[in-house]
Amino acid sequence: MQRSPLNSYQFSVSVVPPCFDHLSTFTGIPCLLFRGSYRGNRFSAHQLPLPAITAE
């Protein structure tokens, strides 16, 4: 059962590391904003939709 939350957490961090690294306090709104910026800058997040990361 501990694998479920861990997998989800690691997956999210893999795509948006700054979300948990820089804004550890606001891991919600800035996370989405950072992802959008990073997705076009470095992390082609457009390959992994929002629901995909949250569902995984």
C-alpha positions in Angstrom: 0.0 0.0 0.0 3.0 2.3 0.6 4.0 1.8 -3.0 0.9 3.6 -4.3 1.7 7.0 -2.8 5.4 6.7 -3.4 4.9 5.9 -7.0 2.6 8.9 -7.5 5.0 11.2 -5.7 8.1 10.0 -7.5 6.4 10.3 -10.9 5.3 13.9 -10.2 8.8 14.9 -9.0 10.3 13.3 -12.1 8.3 15.6 -14.3 8.3 18.7 -12.1 11.2 18.6 -9.7 11.1 22.4 -9.1 7.5 22.0 -7.9 8.7 20.0 -4.8 12.2 21.5 -4.7 11.6 25.3 -5.0 8.0 25.8 -4.0 7.7 23.0 -1.4 5.1 25.1 0.4 2.8 25.6 -2.5 2.8 22.2 -4.1 -0.4 22.9 -6.0 -0.8 26.0 -8.0 2.8 26.9 -8.8 3.3 23.2 -9.6 1.0 23.5 -12.5 2.5 26.8 -13.5 6.0 25.6 -13.3 5.2 22.5 -15.2 3.7 24.5 -18.1 6.9 26.6 -18.2 9.2 23.7 -17.9 7.3 21.6 -20.3 8.3 24.0 -23.1 11.7 24.8 -21.7 13.1 21.4 -20.6 10.6 18.8 -19.4 8.4 18.0 -22.4 5.5 17.6 -20.0 3.2 17.9 -22.9 3.9 14.2 -23.4 2.5 13.5 -20.0 -0.9 15.2 -19.5 -2.1 16.5 -16.1 -4.5 13.6 -15.5 -1.9 11.1 -16.4 0.5 12.3 -13.7 -2.2 12.7 -11.1 -3.8 9.3 -11.9 -0.5 7.5 -12.0 
